[in-house]
Amino acid sequence: MKPGIHPDYHPVVFQDRTTGDRFLTRSTATSETYVTWEDGNSYPLVTVDVTRYSHPFWTGGRQVLDTQGRVEKFRRRYGDRRPS
């Protein structure tokens, strides 16, 4: 890598705003707020709205889509466009 053109890549703690869960990873994100992690070191704390701890896809709370209703809605709007 060329020196001086890449942002600083360092350990950062991300916290889910909804659940309060935290995880340590590496990122270029910065913060003025710091937190002491389980290993005793202090890391920048970045608070985010959605993580795997609160996203419906990962928590099992995702909704089942009504695909039949979507097809009927499409046909009402655009008609039955089958090739002749």
C-alpha angles and dihedrals in degrees: 000000000000112000119243099019102081125077120245110276110203143147114286133178115226119201126198108232093210103046102021092230116148135202134183120228140140121269145146090239116116135199138180090222117085132193132193110241128210091268091061095250124122118237135177112268118222117187116210132185100227133028133152088278093066107021112111093226093060098035095052093244096114118130124246110241119230097229094172091056090049092054092049091048090052092049092049091050101041104016127232103314103187119153114254 
